[in-house]
């Protein structure tokens, strides 16, 4: 959507007055495995080399595609870098993934580093944006809230620069956490992430007319508690707006009319929003600002504004280049072959959960327990997975299986396809639905 992108970029420039955008179980049922040509769950890889049939230290590219990071560590010959994939695959073996995570980073002579925390209300699009920035869908995404249950880490490595993305759960209040019996991680992880952040990226879903005109109290509380951490504002889902002029109003409200110490060039919208806020926050220092203004709905210390759709590659690339430009001289935290700190089993479980949230109604997906019973390499080098989905009610079991088993088969097929793109190998996945006793 080039037109909206140009509009948003121009809008930011006009607002800032600049000419350039800144840098468990009983009886059950199983989905039958097979090929993608039928109503099955086997996913056929589009790209990789020959199937693995040798010892553990055989070239990892035989399983994970050419240019595997593990090959570089073990000293195997490397292909032409111009032909190697720019985004690393994730190893299907937990021990190899762990080895890569602790391996000494292969830093260049002048490394640069940045740790970025993504904050926002539930369902603001943090995981979608993280996946786009990383280049692979390693984080679960759905339209239901609380898809991300704990902090997840992603790594972008580009030439001398390395950016760590901390995809946090949507910030919630202690009252909601207790009322809905949610994991404590949903409450604690965003705050823990801020302690080591170099930059905080606040996401706002502009398509949600009920919440878009103000930052959530939890986000504001977090920003106020860590005023020393530079922050940027990302207005997401701008492609859903019919009237792009709404962005003017939202920008005025969410920034209190000030970005990077400069007043925005907004007249009527600015005065109507800020007329009762007292002295201009442009003259205040965020490091000395207290919570004296309990009615605050915006944050006047954002250094930059981005208006984008997380599904638009061009929009996301602009943001990615900005993050890379913000890196500071310093050692890398991970080897360049690391894409995420998640284990392959965690990625698989999250992908299955993503589909459950997408296809099951209301509270049903939240009651499903997952148990991986098989995770092994098949005779042809493919990854073979079996996971049992345990449900508390027979009615839930019928819903999850679907008519003639079509739903569970579709879920298995989609999960297998997603995992293939993450692991870069054939994936044969079997899902069994069982009743908890």
Protein Blocks (a to p, Z undefined) as FASTA:
>chain_A
ZZlmmmmmmmmmmmnopabdcehiddddddddddfklccfbdcdfkbccddfbdfklcfk
lmnoghiaklmmnopacddfklpcfbdcddfbfklmmmmmmpccdddfbdcddddddddd
ehilmmmmmmmmnopafbccdfbehkblbdcdddddehjbccddddddddddfklmmmno
pafklmmmmmmmmmmccbdcddddfklmklmmpccfklmmmmmmmmmbccddddehklmp
mblmlmmmmmmmmnnopaehiacddfklmmmmmmmnopafklpcfklpccklmmbcbdfk
bfbdcdddfklmklmmmmmmmmmmmpccdddfbdfkbmbfcdfklmmmmmmmmmmmmmpg
hjlmmmpccddfbdcddfkopacdddddddfbfklmmmmnogghlmmmmmmmmmmmmmmm
mnopacdddddddddZZ
